[in-house]
Amino acid sequence: MLTSPAGPTADDAEQEAVAALVALGYKPQEASRMVSKIARPDANSER
């Protein structure tokens, strides 16, 4: 996966999470809704 020089953004992470849920069999709308419920702008992978 290629990322921009500045690094991945929160939107990229959300899109990746939605894509993963869809790959697991969730409907795209359902996956987006689930990710939106838990997405936090201040979250990062180091917590």
mmCIF entry with sequence, helices, sheets and N, C-alpha, C, O atoms, coordinates in Angstrom:
data_MODEL
# 
_entry.id   MODEL 
# 
_entity.id                         1 
_entity.type                       polymer 
_entity.pdbx_number_of_molecules   1 
# 
_entity_poly.entity_id                      1 
_entity_poly.type                           'polypeptide(L)' 
_entity_poly.nstd_linkage                   no 
_entity_poly.nstd_monomer                   no 
_entity_poly.pdbx_seq_one_letter_code       MLTSPAGPTADDAEQEAVAALVALGYKPQEASRMVSKIARPDANSER 
_entity_poly.pdbx_seq_one_letter_code_can   MLTSPAGPTADDAEQEAVAALVALGYKPQEASRMVSKIARPDANSER 
_entity_poly.pdbx_strand_id                 A 
# 
loop_
_entity_poly_seq.entity_id 
_entity_poly_seq.num 
_entity_poly_seq.mon_id 
_entity_poly_seq.hetero 
1 1  MET n 
1 2  LEU n 
1 3  THR n 
1 4  SER n 
1 5  PRO n 
1 6  ALA n 
1 7  GLY n 
1 8  PRO n 
1 9  THR n 
1 10 ALA n 
1 11 ASP n 
1 12 ASP n 
1 13 ALA n 
1 14 GLU n 
1 15 GLN n 
1 16 GLU n 
1 17 ALA n 
1 18 VAL n 
1 19 ALA n 
1 20 ALA n 
1 21 LEU n 
1 22 VAL n 
1 23 ALA n 
1 24 LEU n 
1 25 GLY n 
1 26 TYR n 
1 27 LYS n 
1 28 PRO n 
1 29 GLN n 
1 30 GLU n 
1 31 ALA n 
1 32 SER n 
1 33 ARG n 
1 34 MET n 
1 35 VAL n 
1 36 SER n 
1 37 LYS n 
1 38 ILE n 
1 39 ALA n 
1 40 ARG n 
1 41 PRO n 
1 42 ASP n 
1 43 ALA n 
1 44 ASN n 
1 45 SER n 
1 46 GLU n 
1 47 ARG n 
# 
_struct_asym.id          A 
_struct_asym.entity_id   1 
# 
loop_
_struct_conf.conf_type_id 
_struct_conf.id 
_struct_conf.pdbx_PDB_helix_id 
_struct_conf.beg_label_comp_id 
_struct_conf.beg_label_asym_id 
_struct_conf.beg_label_seq_id 
_struct_conf.pdbx_beg_PDB_ins_code 
_struct_conf.end_label_comp_id 
_struct_conf.end_label_asym_id 
_struct_conf.end_label_seq_id 
_struct_conf.pdbx_end_PDB_ins_code 
_struct_conf.beg_auth_comp_id 
_struct_conf.beg_auth_asym_id 
_struct_conf.beg_auth_seq_id 
_struct_conf.end_auth_comp_id 
_struct_conf.end_auth_asym_id 
_struct_conf.end_auth_seq_id 
_struct_conf.pdbx_PDB_helix_class 
_struct_conf.details 
_struct_conf.pdbx_PDB_helix_length 
HELX_P HELX_P1 AA1 ALA A 10 ? ALA A 23 ? ALA A 10 ALA A 23 1 ? 14 
HELX_P HELX_P2 AA2 PRO A 28 ? ILE A 38 ? PRO A 28 ILE A 38 1 ? 11 
# 
_struct_conf_type.id          HELX_P 
_struct_conf_type.criteria    ? 
_struct_conf_type.reference   ? 
# 
loop_
_atom_site.group_PDB 
_atom_site.id 
_atom_site.type_symbol 
_atom_site.label_atom_id 
_atom_site.label_alt_id 
_atom_site.label_comp_id 
_atom_site.label_asym_id 
_atom_site.label_entity_id 
_atom_site.label_seq_id 
_atom_site.pdbx_PDB_ins_code 
_atom_site.Cartn_x 
_atom_site.Cartn_y 
_atom_site.Cartn_z 
_atom_site.occupancy 
_atom_site.B_iso_or_equiv 
_atom_site.pdbx_formal_charge 
_atom_site.auth_seq_id 
_atom_site.auth_comp_id 
_atom_site.auth_asym_id 
_atom_site.auth_atom_id 
_atom_site.pdbx_PDB_model_num 
ATOM 1   N N  . MET A 1 1  ? 0.844   -1.185  0.000  1.00 0.00 ? 1  MET A N  1 
ATOM 2   C CA . MET A 1 1  ? 0.000   0.000   0.000  1.00 0.00 ? 1  MET A CA 1 
ATOM 3   C C  . MET A 1 1  ? 0.876   1.230   0.000  1.00 0.00 ? 1  MET A C  1 
ATOM 4   O O  . MET A 1 1  ? 1.792   1.337   0.815  1.00 0.00 ? 1  MET A O  1 
ATOM 5   N N  . LEU A 1 2  ? 0.614   2.153   -0.892 1.00 0.00 ? 2  LEU A N  1 
ATOM 6   C CA . LEU A 1 2  ? 1.380   3.383   -0.966 1.00 0.00 ? 2  LEU A CA 1 
ATOM 7   C C  . LEU A 1 2  ? 0.707   4.460   -0.148 1.00 0.00 ? 2  LEU A C  1 
ATOM 8   O O  . LEU A 1 2  ? -0.517  4.586   -0.145 1.00 0.00 ? 2  LEU A O  1 
ATOM 9   N N  . THR A 1 3  ? 1.522   5.237   0.548  1.00 0.00 ? 3  THR A N  1 
ATOM 10  C CA . THR A 1 3  ? 0.988   6.348   1.321  1.00 0.00 ? 3  THR A CA 1 
ATOM 11  C C  . THR A 1 3  ? 1.683   7.619   0.889  1.00 0.00 ? 3  THR A C  1 
ATOM 12  O O  . THR A 1 3  ? 2.749   7.575   0.274  1.00 0.00 ? 3  THR A O  1 
ATOM 13  N N  . SER A 1 4  ? 1.090   8.737   1.207  1.00 0.00 ? 4  SER A N  1 
ATOM 14  C CA . SER A 1 4  ? 1.692   10.016  0.874  1.00 0.00 ? 4  SER A CA 1 
ATOM 15  C C  . SER A 1 4  ? 2.906   10.246  1.760  1.00 0.00 ? 4  SER A C  1 
ATOM 16  O O  . SER A 1 4  ? 3.016   9.634   2.823  1.00 0.00 ? 4  SER A O  1 
ATOM 17  N N  . PRO A 1 5  ? 3.818   11.115  1.345  1.00 0.00 ? 5  PRO A N  1 
ATOM 18  C CA . PRO A 1 5  ? 5.007   11.373  2.163  1.00 0.00 ? 5  PRO A CA 1 
ATOM 19  C C  . PRO A 1 5  ? 4.679   11.862  3.565  1.00 0.00 ? 5  PRO A C  1 
ATOM 20  O O  . PRO A 1 5  ? 5.442   11.619  4.500  1.00 0.00 ? 5  PRO A O  1 
ATOM 21  N N  . ALA A 1 6  ? 3.563   12.543  3.719  1.00 0.00 ? 6  ALA A N  1 
ATOM 22  C CA . ALA A 1 6  ? 3.167   13.058  5.034  1.00 0.00 ? 6  ALA A CA 1 
ATOM 23  C C  . ALA A 1 6  ? 2.586   11.962  5.909  1.00 0.00 ? 6  ALA A C  1 
ATOM 24  O O  . ALA A 1 6  ? 2.363   12.175  7.101  1.00 0.00 ? 6  ALA A O  1 
ATOM 25  N N  . GLY A 1 7  ? 2.339   10.805  5.341  1.00 0.00 ? 7  GLY A N  1 
ATOM 26  C CA . GLY A 1 7  ? 1.780   9.703   6.113  1.00 0.00 ? 7  GLY A CA 1 
ATOM 27  C C  . GLY A 1 7  ? 0.298   9.574   5.880  1.00 0.00 ? 7  GLY A C  1 
ATOM 28  O O  . GLY A 1 7  ? -0.328  10.445  5.276  1.00 0.00 ? 7  GLY A O  1 
ATOM 29  N N  . PRO A 1 8  ? -0.263  8.483   6.361  1.00 0.00 ? 8  PRO A N  1 
ATOM 30  C CA . PRO A 1 8  ? -1.700  8.260   6.165  1.00 0.00 ? 8  PRO A CA 1 
ATOM 31  C C  . PRO A 1 8  ? -2.529  9.239   6.990  1.00 0.00 ? 8  PRO A C  1 
ATOM 32  O O  . PRO A 1 8  ? -2.109  9.680   8.060  1.00 0.00 ? 8  PRO A O  1 
ATOM 33  N N  . THR A 1 9  ? -3.693  9.566   6.485  1.00 0.00 ? 9  THR A N  1 
ATOM 34  C CA . THR A 1 9  ? -4.585  10.464  7.210  1.00 0.00 ? 9  THR A CA 1 
ATOM 35  C C  . THR A 1 9  ? -5.682  9.657   7.881  1.00 0.00 ? 9  THR A C  1 
ATOM 36  O O  . THR A 1 9  ? -5.820  8.457   7.645  1.00 0.00 ? 9  THR A O  1 
ATOM 37  N N  . ALA A 1 10 ? -6.454  10.324  8.715  1.00 0.00 ? 10 ALA A N  1 
ATOM 38  C CA . ALA A 1 10 ? -7.568  9.656   9.391  1.00 0.00 ? 10 ALA A CA 1 
ATOM 39  C C  . ALA A 1 10 ? -8.562  9.120   8.366  1.00 0.00 ? 10 ALA A C  1 
ATOM 40  O O  . ALA A 1 10 ? -9.119  8.037   8.540  1.00 0.00 ? 10 ALA A O  1 
ATOM 41  N N  . ASP A 1 11 ? -8.783  9.888   7.288  1.00 0.00 ? 11 ASP A N  1 
ATOM 42  C CA . ASP A 1 11 ? -9.708  9.428   6.250  1.00 0.00 ? 11 ASP A CA 1 
ATOM 43  C C  . ASP A 1 11 ? -9.216  8.139   5.609  1.00 0.00 ? 11 ASP A C  1 
ATOM 44  O O  . ASP A 1 11 ? -10.008 7.244   5.314  1.00 0.00 ? 11 ASP A O  1 
ATOM 45  N N  . ASP A 1 12 ? -7.896  8.044   5.393  1.00 0.00 ? 12 ASP A N  1 
ATOM 46  C CA . ASP A 1 12 ? -7.337  6.816   4.827  1.00 0.00 ? 12 ASP A CA 1 
ATOM 47  C C  . ASP A 1 12 ? -7.599  5.635   5.751  1.00 0.00 ? 12 ASP A C  1 
ATOM 48  O O  . ASP A 1 12 ? -7.968  4.553   5.297  1.00 0.00 ? 12 ASP A O  1 
ATOM 49  N N  . ALA A 1 13 ? -7.409  5.846   7.037  1.00 0.00 ? 13 ALA A N  1 
ATOM 50  C CA . ALA A 1 13 ? -7.620  4.772   8.011  1.00 0.00 ? 13 ALA A CA 1 
ATOM 51  C C  . ALA A 1 13 ? -9.086  4.359   8.037  1.00 0.00 ? 13 ALA A C  1 
ATOM 52  O O  . ALA A 1 13 ? -9.398  3.172   8.121  1.00 0.00 ? 13 ALA A O  1 
ATOM 53  N N  . GLU A 1 14 ? -9.981  5.335   7.966  1.00 0.00 ? 14 GLU A N  1 
ATOM 54  C CA . GLU A 1 14 ? -11.411 5.022   7.963  1.00 0.00 ? 14 GLU A CA 1 
ATOM 55  C C  . GLU A 1 14 ? -11.785 4.246   6.704  1.00 0.00 ? 14 GLU A C  1 
ATOM 56  O O  . GLU A 1 14 ? -12.532 3.271   6.775  1.00 0.00 ? 14 GLU A O  1 
ATOM 57  N N  . GLN A 1 15 ? -11.270 4.672   5.561  1.00 0.00 ? 15 GLN A N  1 
ATOM 58  C CA . GLN A 1 15 ? -11.564 3.972   4.310  1.00 0.00 ? 15 GLN A CA 1 
ATOM 59  C C  . GLN A 1 15 ? -11.013 2.555   4.341  1.00 0.00 ? 15 GLN A C  1 
ATOM 60  O O  . GLN A 1 15 ? -11.648 1.625   3.845  1.00 0.00 ? 15 GLN A O  1 
ATOM 61  N N  . GLU A 1 16 ? -9.834  2.391   4.923  1.00 0.00 ? 16 GLU A N  1 
ATOM 62  C CA . GLU A 1 16 ? -9.241  1.059   5.028  1.00 0.00 ? 16 GLU A CA 1 
ATOM 63  C C  . GLU A 1 16 ? -10.074 0.163   5.942  1.00 0.00 ? 16 GLU A C  1 
ATOM 64  O O  . GLU A 1 16 ? -10.262 -1.020  5.659  1.00 0.00 ? 16 GLU A O  1 
ATOM 65  N N  . ALA A 1 17 ? -10.570 0.733   7.036  1.00 0.00 ? 17 ALA A N  1 
ATOM 66  C CA . ALA A 1 17 ? -11.407 -0.041  7.960  1.00 0.00 ? 17 ALA A CA 1 
ATOM 67  C C  . ALA A 1 17 ? -12.709 -0.456  7.285  1.00 0.00 ? 17 ALA A C  1 
ATOM 68  O O  . ALA A 1 17 ? -13.158 -1.592  7.442  1.00 0.00 ? 17 ALA A O  1 
ATOM 69  N N  . VAL A 1 18 ? -13.310 0.452   6.542  1.00 0.00 ? 18 VAL A N  1 
ATOM 70  C CA . VAL A 1 18 ? -14.552 0.129   5.827  1.00 0.00 ? 18 VAL A CA 1 
ATOM 71  C C  . VAL A 1 18 ? -14.286 -0.972  4.805  1.00 0.00 ? 18 VAL A C  1 
ATOM 72  O O  . VAL A 1 18 ? -15.067 -1.917  4.694  1.00 0.00 ? 18 VAL A O  1 
ATOM 73  N N  . ALA A 1 19 ? -13.193 -0.857  4.064  1.00 0.00 ? 19 ALA A N  1 
ATOM 74  C CA . ALA A 1 19 ? -12.863 -1.872  3.062  1.00 0.00 ? 19 ALA A CA 1 
ATOM 75  C C  . ALA A 1 19 ? -12.655 -3.239  3.715  1.00 0.00 ? 19 ALA A C  1 
ATOM 76  O O  . ALA A 1 19 ? -13.063 -4.263  3.167  1.00 0.00 ? 19 ALA A O  1 
ATOM 77  N N  . ALA A 1 20 ? -12.023 -3.249  4.877  1.00 0.00 ? 20 ALA A N  1 
ATOM 78  C CA . ALA A 1 20 ? -11.802 -4.516  5.582  1.00 0.00 ? 20 ALA A CA 1 
ATOM 79  C C  . ALA A 1 20 ? -13.126 -5.136  6.020  1.00 0.00 ? 20 ALA A C  1 
ATOM 80  O O  . ALA A 1 20 ? -13.322 -6.344  5.888  1.00 0.00 ? 20 ALA A O  1 
ATOM 81  N N  . LEU A 1 21 ? -14.026 -4.319  6.534  1.00 0.00 ? 21 LEU A N  1 
ATOM 82  C CA . LEU A 1 21 ? -15.330 -4.835  6.961  1.00 0.00 ? 21 LEU A CA 1 
ATOM 83  C C  . LEU A 1 21 ? -16.129 -5.362  5.771  1.00 0.00 ? 21 LEU A C  1 
ATOM 84  O O  . LEU A 1 21 ? -16.802 -6.387  5.876  1.00 0.00 ? 21 LEU A O  1 
ATOM 85  N N  . VAL A 1 22 ? -16.055 -4.664  4.645  1.00 0.00 ? 22 VAL A N  1 
ATOM 86  C CA . VAL A 1 22 ? -16.746 -5.121  3.436  1.00 0.00 ? 22 VAL A CA 1 
ATOM 87  C C  . VAL A 1 22 ? -16.158 -6.461  2.987  1.00 0.00 ? 22 VAL A C  1 
ATOM 88  O O  . VAL A 1 22 ? -16.891 -7.357  2.568  1.00 0.00 ? 22 VAL A O  1 
ATOM 89  N N  . ALA A 1 23 ? -14.834 -6.593  3.076  1.00 0.00 ? 23 ALA A N  1 
ATOM 90  C CA . ALA A 1 23 ? -14.189 -7.855  2.705  1.00 0.00 ? 23 ALA A CA 1 
ATOM 91  C C  . ALA A 1 23 ? -14.641 -8.997  3.613  1.00 0.00 ? 23 ALA A C  1 
ATOM 92  O O  . ALA A 1 23 ? -14.647 -10.159 3.206  1.00 0.00 ? 23 ALA A O  1 
ATOM 93  N N  . LEU A 1 24 ? -15.017 -8.659  4.839  1.00 0.00 ? 24 LEU A N  1 
ATOM 94  C CA . LEU A 1 24 ? -15.498 -9.671  5.778  1.00 0.00 ? 24 LEU A CA 1 
ATOM 95  C C  . LEU A 1 24 ? -16.978 -9.999  5.582  1.00 0.00 ? 24 LEU A C  1 
ATOM 96  O O  . LEU A 1 24 ? -17.514 -10.890 6.241  1.00 0.00 ? 24 LEU A O  1 
ATOM 97  N N  . GLY A 1 25 ? -17.640 -9.269  4.669  1.00 0.00 ? 25 GLY A N  1 
ATOM 98  C CA . GLY A 1 25 ? -19.021 -9.594  4.358  1.00 0.00 ? 25 GLY A CA 1 
ATOM 99  C C  . GLY A 1 25 ? -20.050 -8.562  4.766  1.00 0.00 ? 25 GLY A C  1 
ATOM 100 O O  . GLY A 1 25 ? -21.241 -8.754  4.523  1.00 0.00 ? 25 GLY A O  1 
ATOM 101 N N  . TYR A 1 26 ? -19.620 -7.464  5.384  1.00 0.00 ? 26 TYR A N  1 
ATOM 102 C CA . TYR A 1 26 ? -20.573 -6.416  5.744  1.00 0.00 ? 26 TYR A CA 1 
ATOM 103 C C  . TYR A 1 26 ? -20.953 -5.628  4.502  1.00 0.00 ? 26 TYR A C  1 
ATOM 104 O O  . TYR A 1 26 ? -20.173 -5.537  3.554  1.00 0.00 ? 26 TYR A O  1 
ATOM 105 N N  . LYS A 1 27 ? -22.152 -5.060  4.509  1.00 0.00 ? 27 LYS A N  1 
ATOM 106 C CA . LYS A 1 27 ? -22.578 -4.190  3.428  1.00 0.00 ? 27 LYS A CA 1 
ATOM 107 C C  . LYS A 1 27 ? -21.835 -2.861  3.573  1.00 0.00 ? 27 LYS A C  1 
ATOM 108 O O  . LYS A 1 27 ? -21.576 -2.425  4.695  1.00 0.00 ? 27 LYS A O  1 
ATOM 109 N N  . PRO A 1 28 ? -21.488 -2.208  2.453  1.00 0.00 ? 28 PRO A N  1 
ATOM 110 C CA . PRO A 1 28 ? -20.723 -0.957  2.529  1.00 0.00 ? 28 PRO A CA 1 
ATOM 111 C C  . PRO A 1 28 ? -21.361 0.110   3.421  1.00 0.00 ? 28 PRO A C  1 
ATOM 112 O O  . PRO A 1 28 ? -20.659 0.775   4.183  1.00 0.00 ? 28 PRO A O  1 
ATOM 113 N N  . GLN A 1 29 ? -22.678 0.280   3.337  1.00 0.00 ? 29 GLN A N  1 
ATOM 114 C CA . GLN A 1 29 ? -23.339 1.286   4.175  1.00 0.00 ? 29 GLN A CA 1 
ATOM 115 C C  . GLN A 1 29 ? -23.232 0.936   5.647  1.00 0.00 ? 29 GLN A C  1 
ATOM 116 O O  . GLN A 1 29 ? -23.006 1.810   6.483  1.00 0.00 ? 29 GLN A O  1 
ATOM 117 N N  . GLU A 1 30 ? -23.394 -0.332  5.964  1.00 0.00 ? 30 GLU A N  1 
ATOM 118 C CA . GLU A 1 30 ? -23.305 -0.784  7.348  1.00 0.00 ? 30 GLU A CA 1 
ATOM 119 C C  . GLU A 1 30 ? -21.880 -0.597  7.874  1.00 0.00 ? 30 GLU A C  1 
ATOM 120 O O  . GLU A 1 30 ? -21.686 -0.154  9.006  1.00 0.00 ? 30 GLU A O  1 
ATOM 121 N N  . ALA A 1 31 ? -20.898 -0.931  7.057  1.00 0.00 ? 31 ALA A N  1 
ATOM 122 C CA . ALA A 1 31 ? -19.501 -0.783  7.463  1.00 0.00 ? 31 ALA A CA 1 
ATOM 123 C C  . ALA A 1 31 ? -19.162 0.686   7.705  1.00 0.00 ? 31 ALA A C  1 
ATOM 124 O O  . ALA A 1 31 ? -18.504 1.014   8.692  1.00 0.00 ? 31 ALA A O  1 
ATOM 125 N N  . SER A 1 32 ? -19.602 1.566   6.819  1.00 0.00 ? 32 SER A N  1 
ATOM 126 C CA . SER A 1 32 ? -19.347 3.001   6.987  1.00 0.00 ? 32 SER A CA 1 
ATOM 127 C C  . SER A 1 32 ? -19.971 3.523   8.266  1.00 0.00 ? 32 SER A C  1 
ATOM 128 O O  . SER A 1 32 ? -19.359 4.311   8.987  1.00 0.00 ? 32 SER A O  1 
ATOM 129 N N  . ARG A 1 33 ? -21.184 3.085   8.545  1.00 0.00 ? 33 ARG A N  1 
ATOM 130 C CA . ARG A 1 33 ? -21.876 3.537   9.754  1.00 0.00 ? 33 ARG A CA 1 
ATOM 131 C C  . ARG A 1 33 ? -21.124 3.072   10.999 1.00 0.00 ? 33 ARG A C  1 
ATOM 132 O O  . ARG A 1 33 ? -20.964 3.833   11.953 1.00 0.00 ? 33 ARG A O  1 
ATOM 133 N N  . MET A 1 34 ? -20.668 1.837   10.988 1.00 0.00 ? 34 MET A N  1 
ATOM 134 C CA . MET A 1 34 ? -19.951 1.304   12.149 1.00 0.00 ? 34 MET A CA 1 
ATOM 135 C C  . MET A 1 34 ? -18.638 2.053   12.372 1.00 0.00 ? 34 MET A C  1 
ATOM 136 O O  . MET A 1 34 ? -18.301 2.385   13.508 1.00 0.00 ? 34 MET A O  1 
ATOM 137 N N  . VAL A 1 35 ? -17.903 2.320   11.306 1.00 0.00 ? 35 VAL A N  1 
ATOM 138 C CA . VAL A 1 35 ? -16.626 3.026   11.430 1.00 0.00 ? 35 VAL A CA 1 
ATOM 139 C C  . VAL A 1 35 ? -16.861 4.461   11.892 1.00 0.00 ? 35 VAL A C  1 
ATOM 140 O O  . VAL A 1 35 ? -16.107 4.982   12.714 1.00 0.00 ? 35 VAL A O  1 
ATOM 141 N N  . SER A 1 36 ? -17.898 5.098   11.368 1.00 0.00 ? 36 SER A N  1 
ATOM 142 C CA . SER A 1 36 ? -18.200 6.476   11.770 1.00 0.00 ? 36 SER A CA 1 
ATOM 143 C C  . SER A 1 36 ? -18.510 6.580   13.255 1.00 0.00 ? 36 SER A C  1 
ATOM 144 O O  . SER A 1 36 ? -18.172 7.576   13.894 1.00 0.00 ? 36 SER A O  1 
ATOM 145 N N  . LYS A 1 37 ? -19.149 5.557   13.804 1.00 0.00 ? 37 LYS A N  1 
ATOM 146 C CA . LYS A 1 37 ? -19.499 5.571   15.225 1.00 0.00 ? 37 LYS A CA 1 
ATOM 147 C C  . LYS A 1 37 ? -18.272 5.542   16.124 1.00 0.00 ? 37 LYS A C  1 
ATOM 148 O O  . LYS A 1 37 ? -18.288 6.119   17.212 1.00 0.00 ? 37 LYS A O  1 
ATOM 149 N N  . ILE A 1 38 ? -17.204 4.875   15.681 1.00 0.00 ? 38 ILE A N  1 
ATOM 150 C CA . ILE A 1 38 ? -16.045 4.722   16.556 1.00 0.00 ? 38 ILE A CA 1 
ATOM 151 C C  . ILE A 1 38 ? -14.857 5.592   16.166 1.00 0.00 ? 38 ILE A C  1 
ATOM 152 O O  . ILE A 1 38 ? -13.882 5.672   16.914 1.00 0.00 ? 38 ILE A O  1 
ATOM 153 N N  . ALA A 1 39 ? -14.921 6.244   15.011 1.00 0.00 ? 39 ALA A N  1 
ATOM 154 C CA . ALA A 1 39 ? -13.800 7.068   14.556 1.00 0.00 ? 39 ALA A CA 1 
ATOM 155 C C  . ALA A 1 39 ? -13.626 8.272   15.475 1.00 0.00 ? 39 ALA A C  1 
ATOM 156 O O  . ALA A 1 39 ? -14.592 8.950   15.826 1.00 0.00 ? 39 ALA A O  1 
ATOM 157 N N  . ARG A 1 40 ? -12.382 8.524   15.854 1.00 0.00 ? 40 ARG A N  1 
ATOM 158 C CA . ARG A 1 40 ? -12.048 9.689   16.679 1.00 0.00 ? 40 ARG A CA 1 
ATOM 159 C C  . ARG A 1 40 ? -10.927 10.446  15.990 1.00 0.00 ? 40 ARG A C  1 
ATOM 160 O O  . ARG A 1 40 ? -9.918  9.844   15.624 1.00 0.00 ? 40 ARG A O  1 
ATOM 161 N N  . PRO A 1 41 ? -11.078 11.753  15.806 1.00 0.00 ? 41 PRO A N  1 
ATOM 162 C CA . PRO A 1 41 ? -10.049 12.523  15.108 1.00 0.00 ? 41 PRO A CA 1 
ATOM 163 C C  . PRO A 1 41 ? -8.702  12.526  15.835 1.00 0.00 ? 41 PRO A C  1 
ATOM 164 O O  . PRO A 1 41 ? -7.665  12.678  15.190 1.00 0.00 ? 41 PRO A O  1 
ATOM 165 N N  . ASP A 1 42 ? -8.692  12.365  17.143 1.00 0.00 ? 42 ASP A N  1 
ATOM 166 C CA . ASP A 1 42 ? -7.439  12.410  17.900 1.00 0.00 ? 42 ASP A CA 1 
ATOM 167 C C  . ASP A 1 42 ? -6.803  11.037  18.069 1.00 0.00 ? 42 ASP A C  1 
ATOM 168 O O  . ASP A 1 42 ? -5.757  10.920  18.708 1.00 0.00 ? 42 ASP A O  1 
ATOM 169 N N  . ALA A 1 43 ? -7.405  10.010  17.516 1.00 0.00 ? 43 ALA A N  1 
ATOM 170 C CA . ALA A 1 43 ? -6.888  8.649   17.680 1.00 0.00 ? 43 ALA A CA 1 
ATOM 171 C C  . ALA A 1 43 ? -5.684  8.419   16.771 1.00 0.00 ? 43 ALA A C  1 
ATOM 172 O O  . ALA A 1 43 ? -5.595  8.961   15.670 1.00 0.00 ? 43 ALA A O  1 
ATOM 173 N N  . ASN A 1 44 ? -4.757  7.593   17.271 1.00 0.00 ? 44 ASN A N  1 
ATOM 174 C CA . ASN A 1 44 ? -3.644  7.167   16.436 1.00 0.00 ? 44 ASN A CA 1 
ATOM 175 C C  . ASN A 1 44 ? -3.311  5.725   16.776 1.00 0.00 ? 44 ASN A C  1 
ATOM 176 O O  . ASN A 1 44 ? -3.880  5.151   17.705 1.00 0.00 ? 44 ASN A O  1 
ATOM 177 N N  . SER A 1 45 ? -2.410  5.156   16.039 1.00 0.00 ? 45 SER A N  1 
ATOM 178 C CA . SER A 1 45 ? -2.103  3.738   16.236 1.00 0.00 ? 45 SER A CA 1 
ATOM 179 C C  . SER A 1 45 ? -1.173  3.479   17.412 1.00 0.00 ? 45 SER A C  1 
ATOM 180 O O  . SER A 1 45 ? -0.892  2.323   17.728 1.00 0.00 ? 45 SER A O  1 
ATOM 181 N N  . GLU A 1 46 ? -0.693  4.524   18.060 1.00 0.00 ? 46 GLU A N  1 
ATOM 182 C CA . GLU A 1 46 ? 0.242   4.358   19.169 1.00 0.00 ? 46 GLU A CA 1 
ATOM 183 C C  . GLU A 1 46 ? -0.436  4.292   20.521 1.00 0.00 ? 46 GLU A C  1 
ATOM 184 O O  . GLU A 1 46 ? 0.242   4.134   21.536 1.00 0.00 ? 46 GLU A O  1 
ATOM 185 N N  . ARG A 1 47 ? -1.739  4.408   20.567 1.00 0.00 ? 47 ARG A N  1 
ATOM 186 C CA . ARG A 1 47 ? -2.460  4.378   21.843 1.00 0.00 ? 47 ARG A CA 1 
ATOM 187 C C  . ARG A 1 47 ? -2.881  2.998   22.177 1.00 0.00 ? 47 ARG A C  1 
ATOM 188 O O  . ARG A 1 47 ? -3.502  2.777   23.216 1.00 0.00 ? 47 ARG A O  1 
# 
